[in-house]
Amino acid sequence: MPTMQATEGQFLKYEAPQGYSREDVTVASGQNLAAGQVVGRITASGHIAAFTPGASDGTQNAVGVLLAAVDATAAARPGVIVARHAIVVERDNLVWGGSPTNAQKDAAIAQLKALGILARKTV
C-alpha cells in the first residue's frame, strides 16, 4: 500500500492572496524535508534547512513552513515556504526535525508569529 504524502492543505489553513504569503527559496543540500516542515535559514548561504533549536548557523530561528516536500539529499533544490501572513495548524501538527522540546516548539511558534504566521488549533 502506498504511503500518503503530506500536502499543503493538511497544514495551511489561510494565506494572503496572490502569493503574498509565499517565498521562493533554495533548500540546502543534504536535506529531505516534508510539506509542513518548520524551517530556518542558514546564515552563510541563505539556504533553507530544518529548524534546529540547538544550532548556531541560523537554523535555530524559524523563518517559515515548507509548502511542499523537497528532496535535496543529493544537491540543493528549489522550494517554496510560507513566510508571512498565514495561518497554519497547531504546532504539534507541523513537521519538526529532530525532537524539539515543547519549550523549543513554543519559541519557534513565537518566531513565526512575529512574521505573521499564526498557529491555530485544528478541529
Phi, psi and omega per residue, in radians:
M1 nan 2.312 -3.132
P2 -1.189 2.619 3.095
T3 -1.496 2.352 3.117
M4 -1.311 2.399 3.075
Q5 -1.683 2.485 3.066
A6 -1.152 2.507 3.116
T7 -2.177 2.866 -3.110
E8 -1.017 -0.574 -3.129
G9 -1.123 -0.328 3.138
Q10 -1.438 -0.300 -3.133
F11 -2.235 -0.467 -3.101
L12 -1.598 2.026 -3.083
K13 -1.780 -0.448 3.097
Y14 -2.761 2.489 2.969
E15 -2.514 2.737 3.130
A16 -1.171 2.669 -3.119
P17 -1.188 2.847 3.025
Q18 1.019 0.594 3.043
G19 1.276 0.171 -3.098
Y20 -1.014 -0.621 -3.083
S21 -1.291 -0.304 -2.989
R22 -1.699 2.688 3.079
E23 -2.459 2.259 3.028
D24 -1.263 2.354 -3.097
V25 -2.404 2.987 2.968
T26 -1.978 2.187 3.096
V27 -1.489 2.267 -3.071
A28 -1.082 2.521 3.056
S29 -0.997 2.463 -3.136
G30 1.652 -0.063 -3.119
Q31 -1.768 2.475 2.990
N32 -2.299 1.651 -2.955
L33 -1.860 2.537 -3.137
A34 -1.675 2.761 2.990
A35 -1.022 2.370 -3.118
G36 1.536 0.091 -3.139
Q37 -1.292 2.283 3.022
V38 -1.324 2.272 -3.031
V39 -2.209 2.761 3.019
G40 -2.139 2.978 -3.120
R41 -1.980 2.162 3.098
I42 -1.190 2.111 -3.045
T43 -1.045 -0.781 -3.045
A44 -1.141 -0.644 -3.047
S45 -1.900 -0.392 -3.033
G46 1.421 0.013 3.141
H47 -1.365 2.770 -3.122
I48 -1.661 2.488 3.073
A49 -2.570 2.948 3.112
A50 -0.978 2.400 3.030
F51 -0.988 2.236 -3.095
T52 -2.349 1.713 -3.013
P53 -0.931 -0.641 -3.068
G54 -1.536 0.050 -3.079
A55 -1.331 2.938 3.049
S56 -2.314 0.337 -3.098
D57 -1.804 0.117 -3.106
G58 1.910 -0.433 -3.112
T59 -1.294 -0.078 3.059
Q60 -1.337 -0.117 3.111
N61 -1.928 2.100 3.126
A62 -1.251 2.225 -3.124
V63 -2.098 -0.051 3.133
G64 2.917 -3.022 -3.136
V65 -2.256 2.233 -3.099
L66 -1.169 2.289 -3.056
L67 -1.346 -0.709 3.138
A68 -2.428 2.666 -3.125
A69 -1.002 2.491 3.084
V70 -2.389 2.152 3.057
D71 -1.759 1.756 3.121
A72 -1.924 0.527 -3.095
T73 -0.968 -0.779 -3.055
A74 -1.586 -0.515 -3.088
A75 -2.792 2.713 3.091
A76 -0.997 2.479 -3.087
R77 -2.399 2.705 3.091
P78 -1.272 2.664 3.080
G79 -2.724 -3.141 3.124
V80 -2.358 2.320 3.059
I81 -2.014 2.717 2.904
V82 -1.467 1.992 -2.980
A83 -1.983 -0.215 -3.069
R84 -2.910 2.777 2.972
H85 0.749 1.162 -3.131
A86 -2.649 2.896 3.023
I87 -2.150 2.253 3.097
V88 -2.081 3.029 3.129
V89 -1.233 3.019 -3.120
E90 -1.046 2.767 -2.990
R91 -0.961 -0.657 -3.075
D92 -1.303 -0.194 3.076
N93 -1.746 0.020 2.961
L94 -1.457 2.949 3.137
V95 -1.702 2.205 -3.107
W96 -2.047 2.274 3.040
G97 -1.317 2.562 3.135
G98 1.158 -2.542 -3.118
S99 -2.362 1.189 -3.140
P100 -1.142 2.581 3.092
T101 -1.281 2.946 3.073
N102 -1.057 -0.679 3.121
A103 -1.120 -0.701 3.108
Q104 -1.176 -0.666 3.060
K105 -1.122 -0.751 3.112
D106 -1.049 -0.716 3.124
A107 -1.126 -0.728 3.114
A108 -1.134 -0.718 3.118
I109 -1.115 -0.638 3.079
A110 -1.149 -0.689 3.089
Q111 -1.118 -0.738 3.100
L112 -1.123 -0.711 3.130
K113 -1.037 -0.665 3.113
A114 -1.093 -0.401 3.093
L115 -1.598 -0.033 -3.126
G116 1.565 0.252 3.083
I117 -1.771 1.953 -3.064
L118 -1.777 2.387 3.071
A119 -1.702 2.152 -3.114
R120 -1.993 2.686 3.066
K121 -1.155 2.475 3.055
T122 -1.492 2.709 3.118
V123 -2.116 nan nan
